[in-house]
Amino acid sequence: MTKLSVEHLLGIKYLKKQDIDLIFKTADHFKEVINRPIKKVPSLRDITIANLFFENSTRTKLSFELAEKRLSADVINFSSSQSSVTKGETLIDTVNNILAMKVDIIVMRHPNVGAGVFLSKHVNAKIINAGDGAHEHPTQALLDSYSIREKLGTLKGKKIVIIGDILHSRVALSNIYALQLQGAEVMVCGPTTLLPKYIASLGVKVETNIKKALQWCDVANVLRVQHERMDIKYFPSIREYTQLFGINLDLLKSLDKKIVIMHPGPINRGVEITSEVADSDQAIILNQVENGVAIRMAIIYLLAQQIRN
Ligand code: NCD
């Protein structure tokens, strides 16, 4: 396969295994490029990309912007807090005004589930979902899988546990889809109140004992508690959460194997993970960030090819 089977990157749910293989193969090439002294290729000189962030972001926004610049695309940035959205403009009007300036690709993060799908039906541009509410975050899941593949050689047959606030996490759902598509076994672990009721129907194992979950897995992907999406209390206190679900060195040492630790960031040090663990040689957290740029370059490059054909 040399072309993606999708017109936009809206979620992992819409991808096939072959799409992921193609994205990874393309990312391998771009990873080599970004490690050269001149980290840039002229591939996208004719393409203009708008990054629309209606929700806060550090890593994802910078990573997309860097990926776009390393492909030599023209880039414009928009963040909702400083825009006419606060004056009552609709999403479609905002985006159509941006498109009138001849934009080819929109990268969008939005607090509403399905915002990317909605936009893809109403405007004439390629849409990349950079996170829609608590739904999907496809580029994060792709860079996570790519980082596991890099560390362990393959995803097939590997055991991955996703730990923490599964209920409010778009990283969790996209990871579940991506990992299963590549033949990995997936478990979720967290307080019962932070595990969605339907979660087992996705074909994942469910565990509430952190020690058992870590003992089972090859890789633990640790998530932040998403306080900003909570309108009620889901657990008694952060201190209790840390005692029951926090990953510390003693816990890792008590296992009879060495597991890989991942985190999409931002980390709340001392809450879901201690500094010793986050900075240990078992953690591949900064590799994930590095790979994020190569993965995003690959996706943008593959979607831009469709514009030209
Ligand atoms: C995640 C997100 O925004 O969904 N972060 C990220 O994109 N790297 C996870 C989080 O906010 O905890």
Boltz pocket constraint, residues with backbone or C-beta under 6 A from the ligand:
constraints:
  - pocket:
      binder: B
      contacts: [[A, 56], [A, 59], [A, 60], [A, 130], [A, 131], [A, 133], [A, 137], [A, 140], [A, 170], [A, 171], [A, 223], [A, 224], [A, 226], [A, 264], [A, 265], [A, 266]]
      max_distance: 6.0
